[in-house]
């Protein structure tokens, strides 16, 4: 299997003293910007370097995998992955998962596995669940000034949802209380967050059982989403088991298990995203901790009241794997896996589980629809997405990546279920200079990584980011190293904020593609799964380190570019000057030493004609001062 491509390339640098040229503003992200003309070029140096250039190798800022627990139960969710890790401001973390270690046919010991990071190390693998009864589908959140809380379902109509909490995170005895559904109705598959100044307002959304799974129609919905809120530790709930107006039978006839997600609250703003794939995809947003709600349409369905007898041509929607985040301006961002549906005979809706495409949307964008989503499974040339509507509108965040001459050898269809690029997680944060960064993590097919008999591809954990300008960084495969050659990496859950300058995530991994529990005929027999913690350092964007000491530089212009681009550098004091260029994966691909430069304005020309298309970072050093900027090669 070909994993790495060696490329020899050259960068040309030009230093021009006291050049006065206006900066050129880049065109729209998908267009080609023209380079400046008639610039003076002197003292050109064209050194040649050899390096490894592979836009999908693991980032060198990626920490080592740490296994924090185990489970034989490998159905972490029917679709959307809950919030299962939280990074506290003091550097500690808590993480949960569904743990089942005995009798894989029934898992009578199924419950919440829990581990805690005390600021120095994770604890030993847990040897038992935190509850005294069989539970599943854990959500985890901070609770009170220094505590933590877990919400699960019991699958018992008399006990409904079970909450496990303690006053001090990481220590002490767990306490418990329950929330049951309406009379005669079970509630399952919960999602929970906590809001308020001390995280003491419990916010819960859960689903009623649909007819197919033995339930009944509730308030006109075959599977209803019920919202509950408590401000007194579960003693009372107000509202309790309420169908929010925007999720009612006025808008649709059904919701599905696990097809919904909470955003991490920001001040008094809370939001959830519900999207079952082919009915309306909806954000419900409240700016007052759940007193009042606004319905925001993300995906406008052509059949919001779809019935299985409805004949439909192929059309694009979502796969039920959803993520949502709120930024510090109160703007909601969502991501979901793309899937194509069809019902050409009126005998029930079918979907293509090998559909591809990870979709991104935020409140500043118009609602998506079938015309925007289109009906292709993948483009005819499956690596060329540039002509698709989603790509051109900035809504396409990810898709399966090529890897040299390797191809997809096989896909475990209908196993999770999800599209080929799915299970998204979103983190929106500000970098050190105040730039808003939207980072998406997800699980996607890894071309070139197959099981022993070369019949199925594994999935890996991937990531990309955007600064909100429609430009997405190149793809990073965080699990492409030798230790993951035979690893299925799925169900990522990422802490909603960066702490100590890192993203914090857990994911689940075993040695076989697909699940041992889904569909009716599983992809393989039960395997022991590891629950893996992974920390990733965000790549720098426009990072200035002590620039006032000696150095100021412009953004390179034009940007994006092909061929040459230019950087203007102002030295406040004479200094030794050098430049280094890095790929998005942190690999140094070029460096140049310009020697001693006098005070004043200088211009550097970068010839990137032999670089691969993608995003690069260049760092200019003058004395003890450094400035890092991002450039985009088309």
C-alpha positions as CSV (number, residue, x, y, z in Angstrom):
1,X,0.0,0.0,0.0
2,X,1.3,3.4,-0.9
3,X,1.1,5.7,2.1
4,X,3.7,8.5,1.4
5,X,4.6,10.4,-1.7
6,X,8.1,11.9,-1.9
7,X,8.3,15.1,-3.9
8,X,11.3,17.3,-4.7
9,X,10.3,21.0,-5.0
10,X,11.8,24.5,-5.0
11,X,10.9,27.7,-3.3
12,X,12.3,30.9,-4.7
13,X,12.8,33.9,-2.4
14,X,13.5,37.5,-3.3
15,X,14.5,40.3,-0.9
16,X,13.8,43.8,-2.1
17,X,14.7,46.8,-0.1
18,X,12.1,49.6,0.4
19,X,9.4,48.3,-1.9
20,X,6.1,50.1,-1.8
21,X,3.3,48.0,-3.3
22,X,-0.4,47.8,-2.2
23,X,-1.7,44.6,-1.0
24,X,-4.1,42.7,-3.3
25,X,-7.3,41.5,-1.7
26,X,-8.0,37.8,-2.6
27,X,-11.0,36.9,-4.7
28,X,-13.8,34.5,-3.5
29,X,-12.3,31.3,-2.1
30,X,-13.2,29.2,-5.1
31,X,-11.8,31.6,-7.7
32,X,-8.2,32.2,-9.0
33,X,-6.7,35.4,-7.8
34,X,-4.3,37.1,-10.2
35,X,-0.7,37.8,-9.1
36,X,0.9,41.2,-9.0
37,X,2.8,42.4,-12.0
38,X,5.8,44.6,-12.7
39,X,7.5,44.0,-9.4
40,X,11.2,44.5,-9.0
41,X,13.1,41.2,-8.4
42,X,16.7,41.1,-7.3
43,X,19.1,38.7,-5.5
44,X,16.9,35.7,-6.3
45,X,17.8,32.5,-4.5
46,X,16.3,29.2,-5.5
47,X,17.3,26.5,-3.0
48,X,16.1,22.9,-3.6
49,X,14.6,20.8,-0.8
50,X,13.4,17.2,-0.4
51,X,10.6,16.4,1.9
52,X,7.6,14.2,2.6
53,X,4.4,15.8,1.2
54,X,1.2,13.9,2.0
55,X,-1.9,16.1,2.9
56,X,-3.5,13.3,4.9
57,X,-0.8,12.2,7.3
58,X,-1.2,12.6,11.0
59,X,-0.4,16.0,12.5
60,X,2.8,16.1,14.5
61,X,1.0,18.1,17.2
62,X,-1.1,15.0,17.8
63,X,-0.4,13.5,21.2
64,X,0.0,9.7,21.8
65,X,-3.2,7.6,22.1
66,X,-4.1,6.8,25.7
67,X,-6.5,3.9,26.3
68,X,-8.7,4.9,29.2
69,X,-11.2,2.1,29.2
70,X,-12.6,-1.0,27.5
71,X,-16.0,-2.4,26.3
72,X,-17.3,-5.2,24.3
73,X,-20.4,-3.2,23.6
74,X,-19.6,-1.4,20.3
75,X,-22.8,0.4,19.5
76,X,-22.0,3.8,21.0
77,X,-25.0,5.4,19.3
78,X,-27.6,4.7,16.7
79,X,-26.3,7.8,15.0
80,X,-25.3,11.1,16.7
81,X,-22.5,10.7,19.2
82,X,-23.4,12.3,22.6
83,X,-21.3,14.7,24.6
84,X,-19.1,12.2,26.4
85,X,-16.0,14.2,27.5
86,X,-15.7,17.6,29.2
87,X,-12.5,19.6,29.8
88,X,-12.7,21.7,32.9
89,X,-10.9,25.0,33.2
90,X,-8.6,23.7,35.9
91,X,-7.1,21.1,33.4
92,X,-9.0,18.1,34.7
93,X,-11.4,16.1,32.5
94,X,-14.1,13.5,32.8
95,X,-15.1,11.0,30.1
96,X,-17.9,8.3,29.8
97,X,-18.9,5.6,27.4
98,X,-21.3,2.6,27.3
99,X,-19.5,-0.3,29.0
100,X,-20.5,-3.9,28.6
101,X,-18.0,-6.6,29.5
102,X,-20.0,-9.9,29.9
103,X,-22.2,-12.0,27.7
104,X,-22.1,-10.1,24.4
105,X,-25.5,-11.5,23.3
106,X,-27.4,-9.5,26.0
107,X,-24.8,-7.4,28.0
108,X,-26.6,-7.7,31.4
109,X,-23.8,-5.5,33.0
110,X,-24.2,-2.7,30.5
111,X,-23.8,0.7,32.0
112,X,-21.6,3.8,32.1
113,X,-17.9,3.4,32.0
114,X,-16.2,6.5,33.6
115,X,-12.6,7.7,33.9
116,X,-11.2,11.0,35.2
117,X,-8.1,13.0,34.4
118,X,-6.8,14.7,37.5
119,X,-4.5,17.2,35.7
120,X,-1.6,14.8,35.6
121,X,-2.9,11.4,34.5
122,X,-6.0,9.3,33.8
123,X,-7.1,6.8,36.3
124,X,-7.1,3.0,35.9
125,X,-9.6,1.3,33.7
126,X,-12.9,1.1,35.5
127,X,-13.9,-2.4,36.7
128,X,-17.6,-1.7,36.9
129,X,-20.4,0.7,35.7
130,X,-21.3,3.8,37.8
131,X,-24.9,2.7,38.1
132,X,-26.5,-0.1,40.0
133,X,-28.8,-1.1,37.1
134,X,-28.5,-1.7,33.4
135,X,-28.3,1.6,31.4
136,X,-27.0,3.0,28.1
137,X,-26.5,6.0,26.0
138,X,-24.6,8.2,28.5
139,X,-24.3,12.0,28.2
140,X,-21.8,13.8,30.5
141,X,-21.6,17.4,31.7
142,X,-20.3,19.6,34.5
143,X,-22.8,20.1,37.4
144,X,-22.7,22.8,40.1
145,X,-19.6,24.6,41.1
146,X,-17.2,21.6,41.0
147,X,-19.3,18.6,40.2
148,X,-20.4,16.3,37.3
149,X,-23.5,14.6,36.1
150,X,-24.3,11.7,33.7
151,X,-27.7,11.0,32.1
152,X,-28.6,7.5,30.7
153,X,-31.7,5.6,29.8
154,X,-32.8,2.4,31.7
155,X,-35.2,1.0,29.0
156,X,-37.7,0.6,31.8
157,X,-41.0,2.6,31.6
158,X,-41.1,2.9,35.4
159,X,-37.6,4.4,35.8
160,X,-37.1,6.2,32.4
161,X,-33.9,8.2,32.5
162,X,-31.3,7.8,35.3
163,X,-29.1,10.7,36.4
164,X,-25.8,10.0,38.3
165,X,-24.2,13.0,39.9
166,X,-21.7,14.0,42.6
167,X,-20.7,17.3,44.1
168,X,-17.0,17.0,43.4
169,X,-15.8,15.6,40.1
170,X,-13.5,12.6,40.1
171,X,-14.2,11.7,43.7
172,X,-16.9,10.6,46.2
173,X,-20.0,8.5,46.0
174,X,-22.5,8.8,43.1
175,X,-26.0,10.0,43.8
176,X,-29.0,9.2,41.7
177,X,-32.5,10.5,40.6
178,X,-34.8,9.6,37.7
179,X,-37.0,11.3,35.1
180,X,-39.9,9.2,33.8
181,X,-41.9,9.8,30.6
182,X,-45.6,10.7,30.3
183,X,-48.0,8.2,31.7
184,X,-47.6,4.9,29.8
185,X,-44.8,6.2,27.6
186,X,-41.1,5.3,27.8
187,X,-38.4,7.8,27.1
188,X,-35.0,6.7,25.7
189,X,-31.8,7.8,23.9
190,X,-31.3,11.0,26.0
191,X,-29.1,14.0,25.4
192,X,-28.2,16.2,28.3
193,X,-26.3,19.4,28.9
194,X,-26.1,21.8,31.9
195,X,-26.4,25.6,31.7
196,X,-26.4,28.6,34.0
197,X,-23.6,30.3,35.8
198,X,-22.7,27.2,37.9
199,X,-24.0,24.5,35.4
200,X,-26.9,23.9,37.7
201,X,-29.7,24.0,35.1
202,X,-30.2,20.5,33.7
203,X,-31.4,20.5,30.0
204,X,-32.6,17.1,28.6
205,X,-34.0,16.0,25.2
206,X,-35.2,12.3,24.8
207,X,-37.3,10.3,22.4
208,X,-40.4,8.2,22.8
209,X,-40.4,4.8,21.3
210,X,-41.8,4.6,17.8
211,X,-44.3,2.1,16.5
212,X,-41.7,0.0,14.7
213,X,-39.9,-0.6,18.1
214,X,-43.1,-1.3,20.0
215,X,-44.1,2.2,20.9
216,X,-47.1,4.3,19.9
217,X,-48.0,7.6,18.3
218,X,-47.5,10.4,20.8
219,X,-49.1,13.8,20.1
220,X,-49.3,13.0,16.4
221,X,-45.6,11.9,16.2
222,X,-44.3,8.4,15.5
223,X,-41.3,9.0,17.7
224,X,-41.6,12.4,19.6
225,X,-38.8,14.5,21.0
226,X,-39.5,15.6,24.6
227,X,-37.8,18.5,26.4
228,X,-37.4,18.7,30.1
229,X,-35.6,21.2,32.4
230,X,-34.7,21.2,36.1
231,X,-33.2,23.9,38.2
232,X,-33.3,22.0,41.5
233,X,-31.3,18.8,41.0
234,X,-34.2,16.8,39.5
235,X,-36.6,17.4,42.4
236,X,-39.0,19.2,39.9
237,X,-39.1,19.7,36.2
238,X,-40.5,22.7,34.4
239,X,-41.2,22.0,31.6
240,X,-41.4,18.2,31.9
241,X,-41.7,16.0,28.8
242,X,-42.8,18.9,26.5
243,X,-42.9,18.7,22.7
244,X,-41.3,22.0,21.7
245,X,-43.5,23.9,19.2
246,X,-40.9,23.8,16.4
247,X,-40.6,19.9,16.7
248,X,-44.4,19.2,16.9
249,X,-46.7,17.5,14.5
250,X,-47.4,20.8,12.9
251,X,-44.1,20.4,11.1
252,X,-43.5,16.7,10.7
253,X,-44.8,13.3,11.6
254,X,-41.8,11.5,13.0
255,X,-38.4,11.8,14.7
256,X,-35.8,9.0,15.0
257,X,-33.7,7.8,17.9
258,X,-30.3,9.6,18.4
259,X,-30.8,12.0,15.5
260,X,-30.4,15.0,17.7
261,X,-27.6,16.8,19.5
262,X,-27.1,19.6,22.1
263,X,-24.6,22.4,21.6
264,X,-22.5,23.3,24.6
265,X,-24.4,26.3,26.2
266,X,-22.8,29.8,25.9
267,X,-24.0,32.1,28.7
268,X,-27.8,31.8,28.5
269,X,-27.9,30.6,25.0
270,X,-28.7,26.9,24.4
271,X,-29.4,25.1,21.1
272,X,-30.2,21.7,19.8
273,X,-30.1,20.3,16.3
274,X,-32.5,17.6,15.2
275,X,-32.3,16.1,11.7
276,X,-33.6,12.6,10.8
277,X,-32.2,12.8,7.3
278,X,-35.0,13.4,4.9
279,X,-37.5,15.5,7.0
280,X,-36.7,19.0,8.0
281,X,-33.4,19.6,9.7
282,X,-34.1,22.0,12.5
283,X,-32.1,24.0,15.1
284,X,-34.1,25.0,18.2
285,X,-32.4,27.9,19.9
286,X,-33.1,29.7,23.1
287,X,-31.4,32.9,24.4
288,X,-32.9,32.5,27.9
289,X,-32.1,29.0,29.1
290,X,-35.1,27.4,27.6
291,X,-37.9,29.8,28.4
292,X,-38.5,30.8,24.8
293,X,-37.5,29.0,21.6
294,X,-36.8,30.0,17.9
295,X,-37.1,27.4,15.1
296,X,-34.3,27.7,12.5
297,X,-34.5,25.5,9.4
298,X,-31.1,24.1,8.3
299,X,-32.5,21.7,5.7
300,X,-35.9,22.3,4.1
301,X,-37.3,18.9,3.2
302,X,-39.3,18.3,0.1
303,X,-41.4,15.8,2.1
304,X,-41.5,16.8,5.8
305,X,-44.5,14.5,6.4
306,X,-43.0,11.7,4.4
307,X,-44.9,8.3,4.3
308,X,-43.3,5.1,3.2
309,X,-45.7,4.8,0.3
310,X,-44.6,8.0,-1.3
311,X,-42.7,7.4,-4.5
312,X,-39.6,9.5,-4.7
313,X,-36.6,9.9,-7.1
314,X,-33.1,10.0,-5.6
315,X,-32.6,13.0,-3.4
316,X,-29.9,14.1,-0.9
317,X,-30.4,14.6,2.8
318,X,-28.6,13.7,6.0
319,X,-27.6,10.4,7.7
320,X,-28.8,11.3,11.2
321,X,-25.2,11.9,12.5
322,X,-25.3,15.5,13.7
323,X,-23.2,18.0,15.6
324,X,-23.9,21.5,16.7
325,X,-22.0,24.3,18.4
326,X,-22.6,27.9,19.5
327,X,-19.8,30.5,19.0
328,X,-19.1,33.5,21.3
329,X,-21.4,35.7,19.2
330,X,-24.3,33.4,19.7
331,X,-24.2,32.0,16.1
332,X,-25.1,28.4,15.7
333,X,-23.0,26.0,13.6
334,X,-23.9,22.5,12.6
335,X,-22.4,19.6,10.7
336,X,-23.9,16.3,9.5
337,X,-23.2,13.3,7.3
338,X,-24.7,13.3,3.8
339,X,-26.8,10.5,2.5
340,X,-28.9,9.8,-0.6
341,X,-32.4,8.4,-0.3
342,X,-34.9,6.9,-2.8
343,X,-38.3,5.2,-2.9
344,X,-39.0,4.4,-6.5
345,X,-41.5,1.6,-5.8
346,X,-43.5,3.0,-3.0
347,X,-42.6,0.1,-0.7
348,X,-40.4,2.1,1.8
349,X,-37.6,4.5,1.7
350,X,-34.1,3.1,0.9
351,X,-30.8,4.9,1.5
352,X,-27.4,4.5,0.1
353,X,-25.0,3.9,3.0
354,X,-22.0,4.4,0.8
355,X,-23.1,8.1,0.1
356,X,-20.3,10.5,0.9
357,X,-19.9,14.1,2.0
358,X,-19.7,15.9,5.4
359,X,-21.9,19.0,5.4
360,X,-21.3,22.2,7.3
361,X,-23.8,25.1,7.9
362,X,-24.2,28.1,10.1
363,X,-26.9,30.7,10.8
364,X,-25.5,33.2,8.3
365,X,-26.1,30.7,5.5
366,X,-29.4,30.1,3.7
367,X,-31.3,26.8,4.4
368,X,-30.1,23.8,2.5
369,X,-32.5,21.8,0.3
370,X,-32.5,18.9,-2.1
371,X,-31.2,21.1,-5.0
372,X,-28.2,22.1,-2.8
373,X,-27.6,18.5,-1.5
374,X,-28.0,16.9,-5.0
375,X,-28.6,13.2,-5.6
376,X,-25.1,11.9,-6.5
377,X,-23.7,9.1,-4.3
378,X,-20.3,10.6,-4.9
379,X,-19.1,12.6,-7.9
380,X,-18.4,10.5,-11.0
381,X,-14.7,11.1,-10.3
382,X,-15.1,10.4,-6.6
383,X,-12.1,12.6,-5.7
384,X,-13.4,15.7,-7.6
385,X,-16.0,17.5,-5.5
386,X,-15.2,21.0,-6.8
387,X,-18.1,21.2,-9.2
388,X,-20.7,20.2,-6.6
389,X,-23.1,22.8,-5.1
390,X,-22.0,22.1,-1.5
391,X,-18.3,22.6,-2.3
392,X,-18.9,25.9,-4.2
393,X,-21.1,27.3,-1.4
394,X,-18.6,26.5,1.3
395,X,-20.9,23.8,2.8
396,X,-18.8,20.8,2.1
397,X,-16.5,20.1,5.1
398,X,-15.2,16.6,4.2
399,X,-15.2,13.5,2.0
400,X,-13.2,10.3,1.5
401,X,-9.6,11.2,0.6
402,X,-7.5,9.4,-2.0
403,X,-4.2,7.8,-1.0
404,X,-1.8,7.3,-3.9
405,X,-2.9,4.4,-6.1
406,X,-4.9,2.8,-3.4
407,X,-8.7,2.6,-3.8
408,X,-11.7,1.7,-1.7
409,X,-11.7,-2.1,-1.6
410,X,-15.0,-2.5,0.3
411,X,-17.3,-0.7,2.7
412,X,-19.3,-2.2,5.6
413,X,-22.7,-0.9,4.5
414,X,-25.5,-0.3,7.0
415,X,-23.2,-1.1,9.9
416,X,-23.4,2.1,12.1
417,X,-25.3,3.4,10.1
418,X,-23.8,6.5,8.5
419,X,-22.4,7.8,5.3
420,X,-18.7,7.3,4.4
421,X,-17.7,10.6,6.1
422,X,-19.7,11.1,9.2
423,X,-20.0,11.1,13.0
424,X,-19.0,14.8,13.2
425,X,-18.0,16.8,16.2
426,X,-17.6,20.7,16.1
427,X,-15.5,23.0,18.2
428,X,-15.7,26.8,17.6
429,X,-13.1,28.9,19.4
430,X,-10.9,32.0,19.1
431,X,-7.2,31.8,18.5
432,X,-4.6,33.9,20.2
433,X,-5.3,36.8,17.9
434,X,-9.1,36.7,18.2
435,X,-9.8,34.9,14.9
436,X,-12.9,32.6,15.0
437,X,-11.9,29.1,14.0
438,X,-14.4,26.3,13.2
439,X,-12.9,22.9,13.7
440,X,-14.6,19.7,12.6
441,X,-13.6,16.2,13.6
442,X,-15.3,13.1,12.1
443,X,-14.8,9.4,11.1
444,X,-14.3,8.6,7.5
445,X,-13.2,5.7,5.3
446,X,-9.3,5.5,5.2
447,X,-8.2,4.5,1.7
448,X,-5.2,2.2,1.8
449,X,-6.1,0.8,5.2
450,X,-7.8,-2.6,5.0
451,X,-8.5,-5.7,7.1
452,X,-6.3,-8.8,6.7
453,X,-8.1,-10.2,3.7
454,X,-8.2,-6.9,1.9
455,X,-12.1,-6.9,1.7
456,X,-13.0,-3.9,3.8
457,X,-11.6,-0.5,4.5
458,X,-11.1,0.8,8.0
459,X,-12.4,4.2,9.3
460,X,-10.1,6.8,10.8
461,X,-10.5,10.0,12.7
462,X,-10.1,13.1,10.5
463,X,-10.2,16.8,10.9
464,X,-10.3,20.1,9.1
465,X,-10.9,23.7,10.0
466,X,-12.1,27.0,8.5
467,X,-11.8,30.6,9.6
468,X,-15.4,31.2,8.5
469,X,-14.3,32.4,5.1
470,X,-15.4,29.4,3.1
471,X,-11.8,28.1,2.9
472,X,-11.3,24.7,4.5
473,X,-7.8,23.5,5.5
474,X,-6.4,20.3,3.9
475,X,-7.4,17.0,5.5
476,X,-5.7,15.6,8.5
477,X,-5.9,11.9,9.4
478,X,-5.2,11.7,13.1
479,X,-5.0,7.9,13.1
480,X,-2.8,7.2,10.1
481,X,0.3,6.1,12.0
482,X,1.6,2.5,12.1
483,X,-0.3,1.8,15.3
484,X,-3.6,2.2,13.5
485,X,-2.8,0.1,10.4
486,X,-5.5,-2.4,11.5
487,X,-7.8,-0.1,13.6
488,X,-11.4,0.8,13.2
489,X,-11.6,4.3,14.7
490,X,-15.2,5.5,15.2
491,X,-17.6,7.4,17.4
492,X,-15.5,10.5,18.2
493,X,-16.7,12.7,21.0
494,X,-14.8,16.0,21.4
495,X,-14.9,18.5,24.4
496,X,-16.6,21.7,23.3
497,X,-13.8,24.0,24.3
498,X,-10.0,24.0,24.1
499,X,-8.2,23.9,27.5
500,X,-4.4,24.3,27.8
501,X,-4.3,25.0,24.1
502,X,-5.6,21.5,23.0
503,X,-8.6,19.8,21.6
504,X,-9.6,16.8,23.8
505,X,-11.4,13.8,22.4
506,X,-12.3,10.2,23.0
507,X,-13.1,7.6,20.3
508,X,-13.8,3.9,20.2
509,X,-11.6,1.4,18.4
510,X,-11.3,-2.3,17.6
511,X,-9.6,-4.5,15.0
512,X,-12.4,-5.1,12.6
513,X,-14.3,-2.8,10.2
514,X,-18.0,-2.3,11.1
515,X,-20.0,-3.2,14.2
516,X,-20.7,-6.5,15.9
517,X,-24.2,-5.3,16.8
518,X,-25.7,-3.8,13.7
519,X,-27.4,-4.5,11.3
520,X,-29.3,-7.8,11.8
521,X,-26.4,-9.7,10.4
522,X,-23.4,-7.9,12.0
523,X,-20.2,-7.2,10.2
524,X,-18.2,-9.4,12.6
525,X,-18.4,-11.2,15.9
526,X,-17.9,-9.2,19.2
527,X,-14.4,-7.8,19.8
528,X,-12.9,-6.0,22.8
529,X,-13.1,-2.3,22.0
530,X,-10.7,0.3,23.5
531,X,-11.9,3.7,24.5
532,X,-9.1,6.0,23.4
533,X,-8.3,9.6,24.6
534,X,-6.5,11.8,22.1
535,X,-5.3,15.4,22.5
536,X,-4.6,17.5,19.5
537,X,-3.0,20.9,19.4
538,X,-4.7,23.4,17.0
539,X,-2.5,24.5,14.2
540,X,-1.5,28.2,14.5
541,X,-3.2,30.8,12.3
542,X,-1.7,34.3,12.2
543,X,0.3,33.8,15.3
544,X,2.5,36.7,16.2
545,X,5.2,36.1,18.9
546,X,6.6,39.4,20.3
547,X,6.3,41.2,16.9
548,X,6.9,44.6,18.5
549,X,10.4,43.7,19.3
550,X,11.7,43.7,15.7
551,X,9.2,42.5,13.1
552,X,6.0,43.3,11.3
553,X,4.9,41.4,8.1
554,X,1.9,41.7,5.8
555,X,-0.4,38.8,4.8
556,X,1.0,37.3,1.6
557,X,-0.6,38.7,-1.5
558,X,-2.3,37.4,-3.6
559,X,-3.8,34.7,-1.4
560,X,-5.0,32.1,-2.6
561,X,-2.4,32.0,-5.4
562,X,-0.5,29.8,-7.8
563,X,3.0,30.4,-8.9
564,X,4.3,33.3,-6.8
565,X,3.1,35.3,-3.9
566,X,4.7,38.2,-1.9
567,X,5.2,39.1,1.7
568,X,6.2,42.6,2.9
569,X,8.4,42.7,6.0
570,X,9.2,45.7,8.2
571,X,12.1,45.5,10.5
572,X,12.1,47.9,13.5
573,X,15.7,47.0,14.2
574,X,18.5,45.2,12.2
575,X,18.3,41.5,12.6
576,X,19.1,38.1,11.2
577,X,16.1,37.0,9.2
578,X,14.9,33.5,8.2
579,X,11.8,31.8,6.9
580,X,10.3,28.3,7.4
581,X,7.3,26.8,5.5
582,X,5.1,24.1,7.0
583,X,2.3,21.9,5.7
584,X,-1.0,21.8,7.4
585,X,0.2,18.6,9.0
586,X,3.1,20.3,10.6
587,X,5.8,19.1,8.3
588,X,8.6,21.6,7.5
589,X,9.0,21.6,3.7
590,X,11.3,24.6,3.2
591,X,13.5,27.0,5.0
592,X,15.8,29.9,4.0
593,X,18.3,32.0,5.9
594,X,18.5,35.6,4.6
595,X,21.3,36.7,6.9
596,X,21.6,40.1,8.5
597,X,19.0,42.7,7.3
598,X,18.9,46.4,8.0
599,X,15.9,48.3,9.4
600,X,13.2,49.2,6.9
601,X,10.8,47.6,4.5
602,X,11.7,44.4,2.6
603,X,9.7,42.2,0.2
604,X,10.0,38.4,0.0
605,X,8.7,36.5,-3.0
606,X,7.6,32.9,-2.5
607,X,7.6,30.6,-5.6
608,X,5.3,27.7,-4.8
609,X,4.8,26.4,-8.3
610,X,5.9,22.9,-7.3
611,X,3.9,22.7,-4.1
612,X,0.8,20.6,-3.8
613,X,-2.5,22.4,-3.7
614,X,-3.4,23.2,-0.1
615,X,-2.9,25.3,2.9
616,X,0.6,26.1,4.3
617,X,2.0,28.1,7.2
618,X,5.1,30.3,6.8
619,X,7.0,31.6,9.8
620,X,9.4,34.6,9.5
621,X,11.9,35.0,12.2
622,X,13.8,38.2,12.9
623,X,16.0,38.1,16.0
624,X,13.8,36.9,18.8
625,X,10.6,37.9,17.0
626,X,8.4,35.5,15.0
627,X,5.3,35.9,12.9
628,X,3.3,33.1,11.4
629,X,0.8,33.5,8.6
630,X,-1.3,31.1,6.4
631,X,-1.1,30.9,2.6
632,X,-3.2,28.9,0.2
633,X,-1.8,27.3,-2.9
634,X,-4.3,26.7,-5.6
